[in-house]
Amino acid sequence: MKSVDEILQAVKQLDAARSLSLRRKMDRLEKQLWAEELKRTSAEMFKNGLTDDAIDSMAMRRRREGRR
């Protein structure tokens, strides 16, 4: 597998159309990975007896605490 530096060097050489294509593909990959992580995390939470409402409450509480 190529190193990150080698990949970045190759990306710098792309023309505008290919660069845009790469960005779109990277966005799709990121969304896919995020969805997989969400699915795994949700399954783990439900396995531990947490409901959607409880998860929402925890998230809102953390957001409020983070603003302080």
Biopython code that builds the backbone (N, CA, C, O; Angstrom):
import numpy as np
from Bio.PDB.StructureBuilder import StructureBuilder

atoms = [
    (1, "MET", "N", (0.838, -1.173, 0.000)),
    (1, "MET", "CA", (0.000, 0.000, 0.000)),
    (1, "MET", "C", (0.891, 1.246, 0.000)),
    (1, "MET", "O", (1.929, 1.285, 0.660)),
    (2, "LYS", "N", (0.470, 2.240, -0.740)),
    (2, "LYS", "CA", (1.245, 3.472, -0.825)),
    (2, "LYS", "C", (1.108, 4.277, 0.451)),
    (2, "LYS", "O", (0.109, 4.185, 1.164)),
    (3, "SER", "N", (2.131, 5.067, 0.723)),
    (3, "SER", "CA", (2.079, 5.925, 1.897)),
    (3, "SER", "C", (1.155, 7.112, 1.630)),
    (3, "SER", "O", (0.850, 7.430, 0.480)),
    (4, "VAL", "N", (0.725, 7.745, 2.681)),
    (4, "VAL", "CA", (-0.159, 8.899, 2.553)),
    (4, "VAL", "C", (0.509, 9.994, 1.739)),
    (4, "VAL", "O", (-0.141, 10.644, 0.920)),
    (5, "ASP", "N", (1.784, 10.201, 1.956)),
    (5, "ASP", "CA", (2.502, 11.236, 1.205)),
    (5, "ASP", "C", (2.508, 10.949, -0.295)),
    (5, "ASP", "O", (2.355, 11.865, -1.103)),
    (6, "GLU", "N", (2.682, 9.694, -0.665)),
    (6, "GLU", "CA", (2.656, 9.318, -2.080)),
    (6, "GLU", "C", (1.276, 9.544, -2.678)),
    (6, "GLU", "O", (1.153, 10.011, -3.810)),
    (7, "ILE", "N", (0.254, 9.218, -1.928)),
    (7, "ILE", "CA", (-1.117, 9.423, -2.402)),
    (7, "ILE", "C", (-1.391, 10.908, -2.586)),
    (7, "ILE", "O", (-1.950, 11.316, -3.604)),
    (8, "LEU", "N", (-1.004, 11.711, -1.614)),
    (8, "LEU", "CA", (-1.208, 13.155, -1.725)),
    (8, "LEU", "C", (-0.468, 13.738, -2.924)),
    (8, "LEU", "O", (-0.990, 14.611, -3.617)),
    (9, "GLN", "N", (0.724, 13.263, -3.162)),
    (9, "GLN", "CA", (1.501, 13.739, -4.309)),
    (9, "GLN", "C", (0.768, 13.409, -5.606)),
    (9, "GLN", "O", (0.714, 14.242, -6.511)),
    (10, "ALA", "N", (0.205, 12.209, -5.709)),
    (10, "ALA", "CA", (-0.541, 11.816, -6.904)),
    (10, "ALA", "C", (-1.801, 12.663, -7.061)),
    (10, "ALA", "O", (-2.151, 13.046, -8.177)),
    (11, "VAL", "N", (-2.483, 12.957, -5.960)),
    (11, "VAL", "CA", (-3.702, 13.764, -6.005)),
    (11, "VAL", "C", (-3.391, 15.173, -6.507)),
    (11, "VAL", "O", (-4.179, 15.750, -7.256)),
    (12, "LYS", "N", (-2.263, 15.723, -6.107)),
    (12, "LYS", "CA", (-1.886, 17.064, -6.539)),
    (12, "LYS", "C", (-1.725, 17.156, -8.055)),
    (12, "LYS", "O", (-1.846, 18.240, -8.627)),
    (13, "GLN", "N", (-1.459, 16.045, -8.695)),
    (13, "GLN", "CA", (-1.221, 16.034, -10.133)),
    (13, "GLN", "C", (-2.499, 15.843, -10.950)),
    (13, "GLN", "O", (-2.452, 15.876, -12.179)),
    (14, "LEU", "N", (-3.630, 15.647, -10.291)),
    (14, "LEU", "CA", (-4.885, 15.435, -11.010)),
    (14, "LEU", "C", (-5.386, 16.735, -11.626)),
    (14, "LEU", "O", (-5.183, 17.821, -11.083)),
    (15, "ASP", "N", (-6.056, 16.596, -12.791)),
    (15, "ASP", "CA", (-6.705, 17.777, -13.362)),
    (15, "ASP", "C", (-8.017, 18.024, -12.603)),
    (15, "ASP", "O", (-8.414, 17.219, -11.760)),
    (16, "ALA", "N", (-8.672, 19.126, -12.906)),
    (16, "ALA", "CA", (-9.857, 19.543, -12.154)),
    (16, "ALA", "C", (-10.974, 18.497, -12.195)),
    (16, "ALA", "O", (-11.607, 18.235, -11.172)),
    (17, "ALA", "N", (-11.218, 17.908, -13.339)),
    (17, "ALA", "CA", (-12.304, 16.930, -13.474)),
    (17, "ALA", "C", (-12.028, 15.685, -12.640)),
    (17, "ALA", "O", (-12.913, 15.188, -11.943)),
    (18, "ARG", "N", (-10.816, 15.191, -12.711)),
    (18, "ARG", "CA", (-10.474, 13.995, -11.929)),
    (18, "ARG", "C", (-10.418, 14.300, -10.436)),
    (18, "ARG", "O", (-10.759, 13.453, -9.611)),
    (19, "SER", "N", (-9.993, 15.495, -10.098)),
    (19, "SER", "CA", (-9.971, 15.899, -8.696)),
    (19, "SER", "C", (-11.392, 15.922, -8.135)),
    (19, "SER", "O", (-11.635, 15.448, -7.025)),
    (20, "LEU", "N", (-12.324, 16.472, -8.903)),
    (20, "LEU", "CA", (-13.720, 16.508, -8.482)),
    (20, "LEU", "C", (-14.278, 15.095, -8.355)),
    (20, "LEU", "O", (-15.001, 14.794, -7.405)),
    (21, "SER", "N", (-13.947, 14.237, -9.300)),
    (21, "SER", "CA", (-14.393, 12.851, -9.248)),
    (21, "SER", "C", (-13.870, 12.152, -7.993)),
    (21, "SER", "O", (-14.600, 11.421, -7.324)),
    (22, "LEU", "N", (-12.600, 12.389, -7.689)),
    (22, "LEU", "CA", (-12.007, 11.801, -6.479)),
    (22, "LEU", "C", (-12.716, 12.302, -5.228)),
    (22, "LEU", "O", (-13.015, 11.517, -4.328)),
    (23, "ARG", "N", (-12.987, 13.602, -5.164)),
    (23, "ARG", "CA", (-13.668, 14.166, -4.002)),
    (23, "ARG", "C", (-15.044, 13.544, -3.807)),
    (23, "ARG", "O", (-15.443, 13.238, -2.684)),
    (24, "ARG", "N", (-15.763, 13.361, -4.909)),
    (24, "ARG", "CA", (-17.091, 12.740, -4.819)),
    (24, "ARG", "C", (-16.995, 11.300, -4.313)),
    (24, "ARG", "O", (-17.788, 10.872, -3.475)),
    (25, "LYS", "N", (-16.030, 10.575, -4.825)),
    (25, "LYS", "CA", (-15.851, 9.190, -4.378)),
    (25, "LYS", "C", (-15.434, 9.132, -2.911)),
    (25, "LYS", "O", (-15.881, 8.256, -2.171)),
    (26, "MET", "N", (-14.583, 10.058, -2.492)),
    (26, "MET", "CA", (-14.171, 10.112, -1.084)),
    (26, "MET", "C", (-15.357, 10.465, -0.189)),
    (26, "MET", "O", (-15.488, 9.930, 0.911)),
    (27, "ASP", "N", (-16.218, 11.363, -0.659)),
    (27, "ASP", "CA", (-17.427, 11.708, 0.095)),
    (27, "ASP", "C", (-18.334, 10.495, 0.259)),
    (27, "ASP", "O", (-18.865, 10.246, 1.341)),
    (28, "ARG", "N", (-18.506, 9.738, -0.834)),
    (28, "ARG", "CA", (-19.338, 8.518, -0.753)),
    (28, "ARG", "C", (-18.734, 7.512, 0.218)),
    (28, "ARG", "O", (-19.455, 6.886, 0.995)),
    (29, "LEU", "N", (-17.425, 7.356, 0.176)),
    (29, "LEU", "CA", (-16.743, 6.437, 1.084)),
    (29, "LEU", "C", (-16.931, 6.876, 2.532)),
    (29, "LEU", "O", (-17.210, 6.055, 3.406)),
    (30, "GLU", "N", (-16.776, 8.178, 2.781)),
    (30, "GLU", "CA", (-16.943, 8.688, 4.136)),
    (30, "GLU", "C", (-18.363, 8.449, 4.644)),
    (30, "GLU", "O", (-18.553, 8.060, 5.797)),
    (31, "LYS", "N", (-19.358, 8.681, 3.789)),
    (31, "LYS", "CA", (-20.751, 8.434, 4.180)),
    (31, "LYS", "C", (-20.975, 6.955, 4.480)),
    (31, "LYS", "O", (-21.661, 6.611, 5.443)),
    (32, "GLN", "N", (-20.400, 6.087, 3.660)),
    (32, "GLN", "CA", (-20.536, 4.645, 3.864)),
    (32, "GLN", "C", (-19.912, 4.225, 5.186)),
    (32, "GLN", "O", (-20.518, 3.472, 5.948)),
    (33, "LEU", "N", (-18.703, 4.708, 5.461)),
    (33, "LEU", "CA", (-18.033, 4.371, 6.713)),
    (33, "LEU", "C", (-18.810, 4.896, 7.915)),
    (33, "LEU", "O", (-18.912, 4.225, 8.942)),
    (34, "TRP", "N", (-19.357, 6.104, 7.777)),
    (34, "TRP", "CA", (-20.146, 6.689, 8.858)),
    (34, "TRP", "C", (-21.395, 5.845, 9.108)),
    (34, "TRP", "O", (-21.744, 5.585, 10.260)),
    (35, "ALA", "N", (-22.065, 5.419, 8.048)),
    (35, "ALA", "CA", (-23.270, 4.602, 8.195)),
    (35, "ALA", "C", (-22.949, 3.266, 8.860)),
    (35, "ALA", "O", (-23.717, 2.788, 9.695)),
    (36, "GLU", "N", (-21.830, 2.669, 8.495)),
    (36, "GLU", "CA", (-21.424, 1.401, 9.112)),
    (36, "GLU", "C", (-21.140, 1.583, 10.599)),
    (36, "GLU", "O", (-21.529, 0.749, 11.417)),
    (37, "GLU", "N", (-20.465, 2.668, 10.944)),
    (37, "GLU", "CA", (-20.165, 2.947, 12.350)),
    (37, "GLU", "C", (-21.446, 3.219, 13.128)),
    (37, "GLU", "O", (-21.599, 2.766, 14.262)),
    (38, "LEU", "N", (-22.366, 3.959, 12.514)),
    (38, "LEU", "CA", (-23.649, 4.231, 13.163)),
    (38, "LEU", "C", (-24.412, 2.939, 13.421)),
    (38, "LEU", "O", (-24.984, 2.752, 14.495)),
    (39, "LYS", "N", (-24.418, 2.058, 12.441)),
    (39, "LYS", "CA", (-25.120, 0.780, 12.583)),
    (39, "LYS", "C", (-24.514, -0.040, 13.716)),
    (39, "LYS", "O", (-25.236, -0.604, 14.539)),
    (40, "ARG", "N", (-23.191, -0.104, 13.754)),
    (40, "ARG", "CA", (-22.510, -0.872, 14.793)),
    (40, "ARG", "C", (-22.764, -0.273, 16.179)),
    (40, "ARG", "O", (-23.063, -0.991, 17.132)),
    (41, "THR", "N", (-22.641, 1.030, 16.272)),
    (41, "THR", "CA", (-22.844, 1.698, 17.550)),
    (41, "THR", "C", (-24.283, 1.574, 18.020)),
    (41, "THR", "O", (-24.530, 1.325, 19.200)),
    (42, "SER", "N", (-25.232, 1.745, 17.114)),
    (42, "SER", "CA", (-26.650, 1.619, 17.469)),
    (42, "SER", "C", (-26.956, 0.219, 17.975)),
    (42, "SER", "O", (-27.657, 0.061, 18.974)),
    (43, "ALA", "N", (-26.438, -0.797, 17.297)),
    (43, "ALA", "CA", (-26.659, -2.179, 17.723)),
    (43, "ALA", "C", (-26.098, -2.409, 19.122)),
    (43, "ALA", "O", (-26.722, -3.073, 19.950)),
    (44, "GLU", "N", (-24.919, -1.857, 19.376)),
    (44, "GLU", "CA", (-24.295, -1.998, 20.695)),
    (44, "GLU", "C", (-25.131, -1.293, 21.768)),
    (44, "GLU", "O", (-25.320, -1.832, 22.858)),
    (45, "MET", "N", (-25.625, -0.108, 21.467)),
    (45, "MET", "CA", (-26.444, 0.627, 22.422)),
    (45, "MET", "C", (-27.740, -0.127, 22.730)),
    (45, "MET", "O", (-28.120, -0.274, 23.892)),
    (46, "PHE", "N", (-28.408, -0.600, 21.687)),
    (46, "PHE", "CA", (-29.662, -1.327, 21.887)),
    (46, "PHE", "C", (-29.423, -2.628, 22.649)),
    (46, "PHE", "O", (-30.256, -3.046, 23.453)),
    (47, "LYS", "N", (-28.285, -3.263, 22.391)),
    (47, "LYS", "CA", (-27.930, -4.488, 23.116)),
    (47, "LYS", "C", (-27.801, -4.206, 24.612)),
    (47, "LYS", "O", (-28.106, -5.059, 25.446)),
    (48, "ASN", "N", (-27.345, -2.995, 24.937)),
    (48, "ASN", "CA", (-27.196, -2.600, 26.330)),
    (48, "ASN", "C", (-28.469, -1.987, 26.911)),
    (48, "ASN", "O", (-28.457, -1.462, 28.024)),
    (49, "GLY", "N", (-29.570, -2.056, 26.154)),
    (49, "GLY", "CA", (-30.856, -1.618, 26.667)),
    (49, "GLY", "C", (-31.167, -0.145, 26.509)),
    (49, "GLY", "O", (-32.107, 0.353, 27.130)),
    (50, "LEU", "N", (-30.412, 0.557, 25.704)),
    (50, "LEU", "CA", (-30.687, 1.974, 25.492)),
    (50, "LEU", "C", (-31.695, 2.146, 24.363)),
    (50, "LEU", "O", (-31.608, 1.473, 23.336)),
    (51, "THR", "N", (-32.641, 3.041, 24.556)),
    (51, "THR", "CA", (-33.642, 3.320, 23.524)),
    (51, "THR", "C", (-33.200, 4.527, 22.705)),
    (51, "THR", "O", (-32.256, 5.224, 23.076)),
    (52, "ASP", "N", (-33.886, 4.771, 21.590)),
    (52, "ASP", "CA", (-33.598, 5.952, 20.780)),
    (52, "ASP", "C", (-33.771, 7.230, 21.602)),
    (52, "ASP", "O", (-32.964, 8.155, 21.509)),
    (53, "ASP", "N", (-34.841, 7.267, 22.412)),
    (53, "ASP", "CA", (-35.080, 8.454, 23.240)),
    (53, "ASP", "C", (-33.948, 8.680, 24.242)),
    (53, "ASP", "O", (-33.526, 9.815, 24.461)),
    (54, "ALA", "N", (-33.464, 7.611, 24.841)),
    (54, "ALA", "CA", (-32.373, 7.740, 25.807)),
    (54, "ALA", "C", (-31.098, 8.215, 25.114)),
    (54, "ALA", "O", (-30.363, 9.043, 25.653)),
    (55, "ILE", "N", (-30.843, 7.691, 23.927)),
    (55, "ILE", "CA", (-29.662, 8.101, 23.166)),
    (55, "ILE", "C", (-29.775, 9.577, 22.784)),
    (55, "ILE", "O", (-28.797, 10.317, 22.890)),
    (56, "ASP", "N", (-30.954, 10.009, 22.342)),
    (56, "ASP", "CA", (-31.163, 11.411, 21.992)),
    (56, "ASP", "C", (-30.944, 12.314, 23.197)),
    (56, "ASP", "O", (-30.312, 13.364, 23.082)),
    (57, "SER", "N", (-31.460, 11.911, 24.344)),
    (57, "SER", "CA", (-31.293, 12.703, 25.559)),
    (57, "SER", "C", (-29.819, 12.823, 25.940)),
    (57, "SER", "O", (-29.356, 13.897, 26.324)),
    (58, "MET", "N", (-29.093, 11.725, 25.832)),
    (58, "MET", "CA", (-27.659, 11.753, 26.148)),
    (58, "MET", "C", (-26.918, 12.690, 25.199)),
    (58, "MET", "O", (-26.052, 13.455, 25.626)),
    (59, "ALA", "N", (-27.254, 12.631, 23.923)),
    (59, "ALA", "CA", (-26.582, 13.476, 22.932)),
    (59, "ALA", "C", (-26.877, 14.954, 23.195)),
    (59, "ALA", "O", (-25.973, 15.788, 23.138)),
    (60, "MET", "N", (-28.114, 15.269, 23.477)),
    (60, "MET", "CA", (-28.483, 16.663, 23.753)),
    (60, "MET", "C", (-27.785, 17.168, 25.016)),
    (60, "MET", "O", (-27.316, 18.306, 25.056)),
    (61, "ARG", "N", (-27.718, 16.335, 26.027)),
    (61, "ARG", "CA", (-27.054, 16.716, 27.274)),
    (61, "ARG", "C", (-25.568, 17.002, 27.019)),
    (61, "ARG", "O", (-25.023, 17.981, 27.529)),
    (62, "ARG", "N", (-24.922, 16.144, 26.230)),
    (62, "ARG", "CA", (-23.495, 16.349, 25.929)),
    (62, "ARG", "C", (-23.270, 17.612, 25.117)),
    (62, "ARG", "O", (-22.284, 18.318, 25.325)),
    (63, "ARG", "N", (-24.190, 17.906, 24.181)),
    (63, "ARG", "CA", (-24.065, 19.127, 23.392)),
    (63, "ARG", "C", (-24.176, 20.359, 24.288)),
    (63, "ARG", "O", (-23.399, 21.305, 24.156)),
    (64, "ARG", "N", (-25.140, 20.337, 25.191)),
    (64, "ARG", "CA", (-25.314, 21.477, 26.110)),
    (64, "ARG", "C", (-24.089, 21.630, 26.999)),
    (64, "ARG", "O", (-23.626, 22.747, 27.226)),
    (65, "GLU", "N", (-23.566, 20.532, 27.498)),
    (65, "GLU", "CA", (-22.390, 20.590, 28.367)),
    (65, "GLU", "C", (-21.164, 21.081, 27.600)),
    (65, "GLU", "O", (-20.304, 21.756, 28.166)),
    (66, "GLY", "N", (-21.084, 20.750, 26.340)),
    (66, "GLY", "CA", (-19.949, 21.157, 25.513)),
    (66, "GLY", "C", (-19.928, 22.640, 25.212)),
    (66, "GLY", "O", (-18.872, 23.186, 24.892)),
    (67, "ARG", "N", (-21.068, 23.303, 25.306)),
    (67, "ARG", "CA", (-21.147, 24.735, 25.016)),
    (67, "ARG", "C", (-20.713, 25.591, 26.187)),
    (67, "ARG", "O", (-20.463, 26.785, 26.026)),
    (68, "ARG", "N", (-20.622, 25.000, 27.354)),
    (68, "ARG", "CA", (-20.276, 25.768, 28.553)),
    (68, "ARG", "C", (-18.827, 26.085, 28.630)),
    (68, "ARG", "O", (-18.386, 26.727, 29.583)),
]
sb = StructureBuilder()
sb.init_structure("model")
sb.init_model(0)
sb.init_chain("A")
sb.init_seg("    ")
for serial, (resi, resn, name, xyz) in enumerate(atoms, 1):
    if name == "N":
        sb.init_residue(resn, " ", resi, " ")
    sb.init_atom(name, np.array(xyz, "f"), 0.0, 1.0, " ", f" {name:<3s}", serial, name[0])
structure = sb.get_structure()
